[in-house]
Amino acid sequence: MASFESEKQGPMANDTKIGIPPKEQHSPNTERNTSVVYPTGWKYRTHGFGPWPIPCYASPPVQLVLVALVCFFCPGMFNALNGLGGGGQVDATTADNSLVAVYSTFSVVGFFAGSITNRLGIKLTLSLGGLGYCLYVSSYLSYNHNQNSGFVIFAGAILGVCAGMLWAAQGAIMMSYPEENAKGRYISWFWMIFNLGGVIGSLIPLGENIHSTAGTVSDGTYIGFMVLTFLGACLAWTLVDGRDVIRSDGSHVILMKHPSWRSELLGLWEVLQTDIWIVFLFPMFLASNWFYSYQFNGVNGAKFNIRTRALNNTLYWISQIIGAYVFGYVLDIRSLRRTMRAKVAWGLLFVLTMVVWGGGYAWQKGYTRAETSPKTYVKDDWTSHGYVGPMFLYMFYGFYDAAWQTCVYWFIGALTNNGRKLANFAGFYKGIQSAGSVITFRIDALKVPFMNEFASSWALLAGSLVVAAPLIFTKIRDTIPIDEDLVFTDETYEDVKPLAVQEQTGLGEKV
């Protein structure tokens, strides 16, 4: 959050009040006011290092933490479960088929999920999304007793619908609520809290199976995941509506005041017409989850026993937290213009792609699917000789995933500040991402050689960066004029403008 500025900072101070831009800046044709103003409800304390604000409940930081906790409990537990390889089962076939169902419906619903979110609102969309994760976990508990793969696949299809809605709502919040100079940090905060769910979720099977070298997790693991996902669905109702969110300068999120099913479906078509250049990011969207089936099943599930898979899973999500933190703050370095930061982020991603996946190639040459498939194959334990190398490789895979996701979200968020448009962009992202997952989990279910899965992942990641370069280098600007953000809604400058404060003493209550 930007630092608090004193009222008088030079000879012109008497003519300029904090948060009041020059008269001409009130025009909707100018850029956003970046002065730091704390509206009613934002208290501040004074310390030796200067005052700092305490955000109100309807502020972007508080709302971001809440939506991150929803994802902590729901997708976080989903990631922890599937990170075990095969959903915690010995044979990954049922899990693969279920995930094909998840991502098949997700890819369709996700593409339209931005319109659904804009019409239903954040709270209902997130809560319905969370319930799908609870149903999905319960299907694995059932499978442990009756081997009913049909129920697991059905639950996966339902989850795809629910997840499409949840992630569109999450993306809209994460990219449209913060101010322009804080989007990297907001993305990193979300990604760290969300992946902490993967860490905690991974500790459940690790604790349950720490003395077991079997291949299937216990009922207690699935029950624990069910309880947590249900809590996440309930927590969604603690959020406020997007129209009630107020930033530190008093401005509001740009949304549609009177959305309808017709306006939102037409809006989806409009954004494809006005922002057609978003297609340059589509290959990056496709690549963003392409490697999960290989990493979870082809590396973790194929080579390690259950307790080591749980440990690897924990380290994977811890590395995600580190990656999100590093890249989130790099993307908000204020000494560099946003256009330069975009180019630096692209370069770092390209270097990481070559280094991390180059190491993965050296590892993958050491085994094949045919060698690890027989039930008599003795899988590695953390006490096995040579375990440290693949452990660090798996951690770097997690770091890389967080770096990729953080950058993609930041690239999208740098294109507009319009919450309605960003909900559609988030829907495109998750829908196309899910289409990639449909393909790769189906490929894995067909027992394609691991080296083929690895090669497709590496090639797509590198190639998608090349395709995205023209957009990243030419379409990302240092700031977006507010009149451009308003074009896609029925709101006016008066609806969303920063708070006009006449005196410093009116900024809020001093505590």
C-alpha positions in Angstrom: 0.0 0.0 0.0 1.3 3.4 -0.8 2.8 5.5 2.0 0.9 8.3 3.7 2.0 11.7 2.4 2.1 14.8 4.6 -0.1 17.7 3.7 2.6 20.3 3.1 5.6 19.2 1.1 6.8 22.4 -0.6 6.0 26.0 -1.5 2.9 24.9 -3.4 1.5 23.0 -0.4 -1.0 25.7 0.6 -2.7 25.5 -2.8 -2.9 21.7 -3.0 -4.9 19.5 -0.5 -4.2 15.8 -0.1 -6.2 13.7 -2.5 -7.6 16.7 -4.4 -6.3 16.6 -8.0 -6.1 19.7 -10.1 -9.5 20.8 -11.4 -9.0 19.3 -14.8 -8.2 15.9 -13.3 -11.9 15.4 -12.3 -12.6 14.9 -16.0 -13.3 11.2 -16.8 -10.9 11.6 -19.7 -7.8 11.7 -17.4 -5.9 9.0 -15.6 -6.5 7.8 -12.1 -5.7 9.9 -9.1 -2.8 8.2 -7.3 -2.9 10.3 -4.2 -3.2 8.4 -1.0 -6.4 9.2 0.8 -8.1 7.1 3.5 -11.9 7.3 3.4 -14.2 7.0 6.3 -13.6 3.6 7.9 -9.9 3.7 7.3 -8.2 4.5 10.6 -4.6 5.3 10.9 -2.0 5.1 13.7 1.0 7.3 14.2 4.4 5.8 15.0 7.9 7.0 14.8 8.1 5.8 11.2 4.9 7.7 10.2 1.2 6.7 10.1 -0.1 3.6 8.5 -3.7 2.7 7.7 -6.0 0.0 9.2 -8.3 -1.0 6.4 -12.0 -1.2 6.8 -13.9 -4.5 6.3 -15.0 -3.5 2.8 -11.5 -2.7 1.7 -9.6 -4.6 -1.0 -7.0 -6.1 1.3 -9.6 -7.6 3.7 -11.7 -8.9 0.8 -8.7 -10.4 -0.9 -7.8 -12.3 2.3 -11.3 -13.6 2.6 -11.4 -14.9 -1.0 -7.9 -16.3 -0.6 -9.2 -18.3 2.5 -12.1 -19.6 0.5 -9.6 -20.9 -2.1 -7.4 -22.1 0.8 -10.2 -24.4 1.9 -11.6 -25.5 -1.5 -9.1 -25.5 -4.4 -6.3 -25.7 -1.9 -7.5 -29.1 -0.6 -8.3 -30.2 -4.1 -4.6 -29.5 -5.1 -3.4 -31.3 -2.0 -5.5 -34.3 -2.8 -4.5 -34.6 -6.5 -0.9 -33.7 -5.7 -0.6 -37.1 -4.0 -1.0 -38.6 -7.5 -4.1 -40.5 -8.5 -6.2 -38.7 -5.8 -4.4 -40.8 -3.2 -5.1 -44.1 -4.9 -2.7 -46.8 -6.1 -4.0 -46.7 -9.7 -4.4 -43.2 -11.2 -6.9 -44.3 -13.9 -10.1 -43.4 -12.0 -8.5 -40.1 -10.9 -7.5 -39.3 -14.4 -10.9 -40.0 -15.8 -12.5 -37.9 -13.0 -10.2 -35.0 -13.8 -11.0 -35.3 -17.4 -14.6 -34.8 -16.4 -13.7 -31.9 -14.1 -11.8 -30.0 -16.7 -14.2 -30.8 -19.6 -17.1 -29.1 -17.9 -14.8 -26.5 -16.4 -13.5 -25.5 -19.9 -17.0 -24.9 -21.1 -18.5 -23.2 -18.1 -15.3 -21.3 -17.4 -15.5 -19.5 -20.7 -18.9 -18.1 -19.7 -18.2 -17.9 -16.0 -17.3 -14.2 -16.0 -20.9 -13.5 -17.2 -22.3 -15.7 -14.5 -20.2 -14.0 -11.8 -21.3 -10.5 -13.0 -24.9 -11.6 -12.9 -25.1 -13.6 -9.7 -22.6 -11.7 -7.6 -19.4 -12.6 -5.8 -20.8 -14.3 -2.7 -23.3 -16.7 -4.3 -20.9 -17.6 -7.1 -18.0 -18.5 -4.7 -20.3 -20.4 -2.3 -21.8 -22.6 -5.1 -18.3 -23.1 -6.3 -17.0 -24.3 -2.9 -19.8 -26.9 -2.5 -18.5 -28.7 -5.7 -15.2 -29.4 -4.0 -16.9 -30.9 -1.0 -18.8 -33.3 -3.2 -15.7 -34.2 -5.2 -13.8 -35.2 -2.0 -16.7 -37.2 -0.7 -16.7 -39.3 -3.9 -13.2 -40.5 -3.1 -14.3 -41.5 0.4 -17.0 -43.6 -1.2 -14.5 -45.1 -3.7 -12.4 -46.3 -0.8 -15.2 -48.7 0.1 -17.1 -49.6 -3.0 -14.7 -48.8 -5.9 -17.5 -46.9 -7.6 -15.6 -45.0 -10.3 -18.8 -43.7 -11.8 -19.6 -41.6 -8.8 -16.1 -40.1 -8.8 -16.4 -39.2 -12.5 -19.9 -37.7 -11.9 -18.6 -35.7 -9.0 -15.8 -34.5 -11.2 -18.2 -33.2 -13.8 -20.2 -31.3 -11.2 -17.0 -29.9 -9.7 -16.0 -28.5 -13.2 -19.2 -26.4 -13.3 -18.7 -25.2 -9.7 -14.9 -24.5 -10.1 -15.5 -22.5 -13.3 -17.7 -20.1 -11.3 -15.4 -19.9 -8.3 -12.3 -19.1 -10.3 -14.0 -16.4 -12.4 -15.2 -14.7 -9.2 -11.7 -15.0 -7.6 -9.9 -13.6 -10.6 -12.2 -10.6 -10.8 -11.6 -9.8 -7.2 -7.8 -10.3 -7.3 -7.3 -8.2 -10.5 -9.9 -5.5 -10.2 -10.0 -4.6 -6.5 -6.4 -3.4 -6.0 -5.0 -0.1 -7.3 -2.7 -0.3 -10.4 0.6 -0.1 -8.4 -0.4 -3.0 -6.1 -1.7 -5.7 -8.4 1.5 -7.8 -8.2 1.4 -7.8 -4.4 -2.3 -8.7 -4.3 -1.7 -11.6 -6.6 1.2 -12.8 -4.5 -0.8 -12.5 -1.3 -3.7 -14.5 -2.8 -1.4 -17.1 -4.2 0.5 -17.5 -0.9 -2.6 -17.9 1.2 -4.3 -20.2 -1.4 -1.2 -22.4 -1.6 -0.9 -22.5 2.1 -4.1 -24.6 1.8 -2.1 -27.0 -0.3 0.6 -27.1 2.3 -1.9 -27.8 5.2 -3.8 -30.2 3.0 -0.6 -32.1 2.3 0.2 -32.3 6.0 -3.0 -34.2 6.6 -2.1 -37.3 4.5 1.5 -36.9 5.6 0.5 -37.2 9.3 -2.1 -39.9 8.5 0.4 -42.0 6.6 3.8 -41.1 8.0 4.4 -44.7 9.1 2.7 -46.3 6.0 4.4 -47.3 2.8 1.1 -48.4 1.2 -0.3 -46.8 -1.9 -3.8 -45.6 -0.8 -4.6 -42.9 1.8 -7.0 -43.5 4.7 -10.6 -42.5 5.2 -9.5 -40.0 7.8 -7.6 -38.0 5.1 -10.7 -37.7 2.9 -13.0 -36.8 5.9 -10.6 -34.1 6.8 -10.6 -32.7 3.3 -14.5 -32.8 3.2 -14.8 -30.7 6.4 -12.4 -28.1 5.2 -14.0 -27.7 1.8 -17.4 -27.3 3.3 -16.0 -24.5 5.6 -14.7 -22.8 2.5 -18.1 -22.8 0.9 -19.6 -21.2 4.0 -16.8 -18.6 4.3 -17.8 -17.2 0.9 -20.8 -15.5 2.5 -18.6 -13.3 4.7 -17.6 -11.3 1.6 -19.2 -8.0 0.6 -20.6 -7.2 -2.8 -18.2 -5.7 -5.3 -20.2 -2.4 -5.5 -19.5 -1.9 -1.7 -15.7 -2.3 -1.9 -13.8 1.0 -1.3 -10.1 1.5 -2.0 -7.7 3.5 0.2 -8.3 6.6 -2.0 -12.1 6.3 -1.8 -12.5 5.1 -5.3 -14.8 2.2 -6.2 -14.5 -0.9 -8.4 -15.7 -0.4 -11.9 -18.6 -2.8 -12.4 -22.0 -3.0 -14.1 -24.7 -1.3 -11.9 -27.6 -3.1 -13.5 -26.4 -6.4 -14.8 -28.8 -8.8 -16.5 -28.3 -12.2 -18.2 -28.6 -10.5 -21.6 -26.2 -7.7 -20.8 -23.5 -10.1 -19.5 -23.7 -12.6 -22.4 -23.6 -9.7 -24.9 -20.7 -8.3 -22.9 -18.8 -11.5 -23.4 -19.1 -11.1 -27.1 -18.2 -7.4 -26.9 -15.0 -8.0 -25.0 -13.9 -10.5 -27.7 -14.5 -7.8 -30.3 -12.9 -4.9 -28.5 -10.0 -6.8 -26.9 -9.3 -9.5 -29.5 -5.5 -9.2 -28.8 -6.2 -11.2 -25.6 -5.8 -14.3 -27.9 -2.0 -13.8 -27.8 -2.2 -15.0 -24.1 -4.4 -18.0 -24.9 -1.4 -20.4 -25.4 0.0 -19.3 -22.0 -3.5 -20.0 -20.5 -3.4 -23.5 -22.1 0.1 -24.2 -20.8 -0.6 -23.1 -17.2 -2.0 -26.4 -16.0 -0.7 -28.6 -18.8 2.1 -30.0 -16.7 0.1 -31.0 -13.7 -0.8 -34.6 -14.8 2.9 -35.2 -15.6 4.2 -33.7 -12.3 1.6 -35.3 -10.0 1.3 -38.7 -11.7 4.3 -39.1 -13.9 6.8 -37.9 -11.3 5.3 -38.0 -7.8 2.8 -40.8 -8.2 5.0 -43.0 -10.4 8.2 -43.0 -8.4 7.4 -42.6 -4.7 5.4 -44.3 -2.0 2.5 -42.7 -0.2 4.3 -41.0 2.6 7.0 -39.6 0.3 4.4 -38.4 -2.1 2.8 -36.5 0.8 6.1 -35.0 1.7 6.9 -34.0 -1.9 3.4 -32.5 -2.1 4.0 -30.4 1.0 7.3 -29.1 -0.3 5.7 -28.4 -3.7 3.1 -26.1 -2.3 5.6 -24.4 0.1 7.7 -23.7 -3.0 4.6 -22.2 -4.6 4.3 -19.7 -1.7 8.0 -18.7 -2.2 7.6 -18.3 -5.9 4.4 -16.2 -5.5 6.1 -13.9 -3.0 9.2 -13.4 -5.1 7.4 -12.7 -8.4 4.5 -10.7 -6.9 6.9 -8.2 -5.3 9.2 -8.0 -8.4 6.2 -7.2 -10.5 5.4 -4.2 -8.3 8.9 -2.6 -8.1 8.2 1.1 -8.3 11.6 2.1 -9.6 10.8 0.4 -12.9 8.0 1.5 -15.2 5.2 -1.1 -15.6 6.1 -1.6 -19.3 9.7 -2.5 -18.3 8.5 -4.8 -15.5 6.4 -6.7 -18.0 9.4 -7.3 -20.2 11.6 -8.3 -17.2 8.9 -10.8 -16.1 8.7 -12.3 -19.6 12.5 -12.7 -19.6 12.6 -14.3 -16.2 9.9 -16.8 -17.2 11.8 -17.8 -20.3 15.1 -18.4 -18.4 13.2 -20.4 -15.7 11.5 -22.5 -18.4 14.9 -23.5 -19.8 16.6 -24.1 -16.5 13.9 -25.9 -14.5 12.6 -28.0 -17.3 16.2 -28.7 -18.5 16.8 -30.3 -15.1 13.5 -32.2 -15.4 14.7 -33.7 -18.7 17.8 -35.0 -17.0 15.6 -36.7 -14.4 13.0 -38.1 -16.8 15.7 -39.9 -18.8 16.2 -42.2 -15.7 12.9 -44.1 -15.9 9.9 -45.0 -18.1 6.2 -45.6 -17.5 6.7 -49.3 -18.3 9.3 -49.7 -15.5 7.1 -48.1 -12.8 3.7 -49.5 -13.8 3.8 -53.1 -12.3 2.3 -53.4 -8.8 5.4 -55.2 -7.8 7.6 -52.1 -8.5 9.2 -50.9 -5.3 8.7 -47.2 -5.1 11.2 -44.9 -3.6 11.0 -43.6 0.0 12.5 -40.5 1.5 15.1 -42.8 3.0 16.2 -44.1 -0.4 19.6 -43.2 -1.8 19.5 -40.3 -4.2 16.2 -38.9 -3.0 17.5 -35.3 -2.4 17.9 -34.5 -6.1 14.4 -35.3 -7.2 13.1 -33.6 -4.1 14.6 -30.3 -5.1 13.5 -30.8 -8.7 9.9 -31.2 -7.5 10.3 -28.0 -5.3 11.5 -26.1 -8.3 8.5 -27.3 -10.3 6.3 -25.8 -7.6 8.2 -22.5 -7.6 8.0 -22.4 -11.4 4.2 -23.0 -11.4 3.6 -20.0 -9.0 5.9 -17.8 -11.0 3.9 -18.6 -14.2 0.5 -18.2 -12.7 1.4 -14.9 -10.9 2.8 -13.4 -14.1 -0.2 -14.5 -16.2 -2.6 -12.9 -13.8 -0.5 -9.8 -13.6 -0.3 -9.5 -17.4 -4.1 -9.8 -17.6 -4.6 -7.3 -14.8 -2.3 -4.8 -16.5 -4.6 -4.6 -19.5 -7.6 -3.1 -17.7 -9.0 -2.1 -14.3 -12.6 -2.8 -15.3 -14.0 -5.5 -12.9 -16.6 -6.6 -15.4 -14.0 -7.1 -18.2 -11.6 -8.8 -15.8 -14.2 -11.3 -14.8 -14.5 -12.3 -18.5 -10.7 -12.4 -18.9 -10.5 -14.6 -15.8 -13.2 -16.9 -17.3 -11.2 -17.1 -20.6 -8.1 -18.0 -18.6 -9.6 -20.7 -16.5 -11.7 -22.1 -19.3 -8.7 -22.5 -21.7 -6.5 -23.7 -18.8 -9.0 -26.4 -18.1 -9.2 -27.4 -21.7 -5.5 -28.1 -21.5 -6.0 -30.2 -18.4 -8.7 -32.3 -20.2 -6.2 -33.2 -22.8 -3.3 -34.0 -20.5 -5.2 -36.0 -18.0 -6.8 -38.0 -20.8 -3.3 -38.6 -22.3 -2.1 -39.8 -18.9 -5.1 -42.1 -18.6 -4.1 -43.6 -22.0 -0.7 -44.5 -20.5 1.3 -42.3 -22.9 5.1 -42.5 -22.2 6.2 -40.1 -19.5 8.9 -38.6 -21.8 6.2 -37.6 -24.3 4.2 -35.9 -21.6 7.3 -34.1 -20.4 8.3 -33.0 -23.9 4.8 -31.6 -24.7 4.8 -29.6 -21.4 8.3 -28.0 -22.0 7.6 -27.2 -25.7 4.2 -25.6 -25.0 5.5 -23.5 -22.1 8.4 -22.1 -24.2 6.3 -21.7 -27.3 3.5 -19.9 -25.5 6.0 -17.3 -24.2 7.1 -16.5 -27.8 3.4 -16.1 -28.9 2.6 -13.8 -26.0 5.6 -11.6 -26.5 3.9 -9.1 -28.9 1.1 -8.4 -26.5 3.4 -8.2 -23.4 5.8 -5.9 -25.2 3.3 -3.6 -26.9 -0.1 -3.7 -25.2 0.8 -3.3 -21.5 1.0 0.4 -20.6 2.2 2.2 -17.5 -1.4 3.2 -16.6 -4.9 2.9 -18.0 -7.0 6.1 -18.4 -10.2 5.8 -16.4 -12.4 6.8 -19.3 -11.2 3.6 -21.1 -12.2 1.5 -18.1 -15.7 3.0 -17.9 -16.5 2.3 -21.6 -17.4 -1.3 -20.9 -20.0 -0.5 -18.1 -23.0 1.6 -17.3 -21.2 3.5 -14.6 -19.9 7.1 -14.7 -16.9 8.9 -13.3 -19.0 10.1 -10.4 -19.8 6.6 -9.4 -16.2 5.4 -9.0 -14.0 8.5 -8.6 -11.6 8.9 -5.6 -13.0 10.5 -2.5 -12.8 14.3 -2.4 -11.4 15.2 0.9 -11.3 18.9 1.9 -9.0 18.7 4.9 -6.4 16.3 6.2 -8.3 15.9 9.5 -11.2 14.5 7.5 -9.2 11.5 6.3 -10.4 9.3 9.1 -10.3 8.8 12.8 -6.9 9.2 14.5 -6.3 6.3 16.9 
